[in-house]
Amino acid sequence: MLTTTVQFNGTAFTVYIAEFEGTYIISIPELAFSMQMNNSLGAEEMADELVIHLFTLLDEDDSEHAAKVILSVIRTEQGDNNGNKR
């Protein structure tokens, strides 16, 4: 399981990212948020999916910020799994 921290309005929230059966399960417990996303999507498609789902709880700027942070963690993990450590 991967974790990262995202900040909104001066408050830090922990994001949990798990890979399960070809998907990523992304959870932010403090916001009662979770979603499942196919791990074969491209980076732009993943970003769009994240923003769409996060926008139900956050404004557009915070949704885009959180999506960038989450995707950064996922891309780093994908690179590590392919031997392309950053």
N, C-alpha and C positions, 0 to 999 in steps of 0.2 A: 504494500500500500504506500502510495506517495502522499505527502502532505505539503502544504504551503500556507502562507498567511496572506490575506488580502485585507486592505484597510479601506473603510468607508467612514466618512465623517469623523475621523479621529479614533475609530474603534477597530481593533484587529479581530478578524474572523479566521478560524482555521478551516481550510478546505482539504477534504480527503478525496483521493482519487484511487480507485481500485480497478484493475483490469479483470474482467470476468466474461468468459465465453465470447470473445470477439467484440466486447464492448468496454467502454469506460463507464464506471458508476462514479458520479461526482456528487459530493455531499458537503453542505455547509450547515451543520447542525444548529448553530446559533440563529440561523434564519429559517429553520425548518424547510430547507431546500435540498432536493436531490433530483438527479436526472440520470438517464442512461443514454449513451451515445455510441454509435458504431465506431470502432477504432480504425476502420478502413477509410473513413472520410479524409479528404484533404484538409490542410490547415485552414483554408478560407471557409470551407463548409463547416468545420468544427467551430470556428469563431462565430459564424452566423448562428449555428444551433445554440451555442452558449449564450450569446446576446439575447436571442429570442426568449429563451427560458428564464434567464436572469432578469429580463425586463419586466417580468411579472411581479418582481419584488423591489427592484432598484430602478433608478433613473437611467437614461441612456448612457451618460458618461461613466457612471459606476459599473454598469453592465459591461461596457466595452473594456474598462480597466480590468475588471475581474476576469473577463475572457482572455485578455492578453497574459495575465499572470498564470492562469490555469494552463493555457496552451504552451507557455514557456516550459512549465514543468513536464507536460506530456511530451513535447518535442525533445527535451533533454533526455528523458527516459527512452524514447524511441531511438535516439542517437546512440545512447549507451548500449541498448540491446543489439544495435547493428555494428558495434565496434567503433563508432564515430564519436568518441567522447569529446566534449567541448572544453 
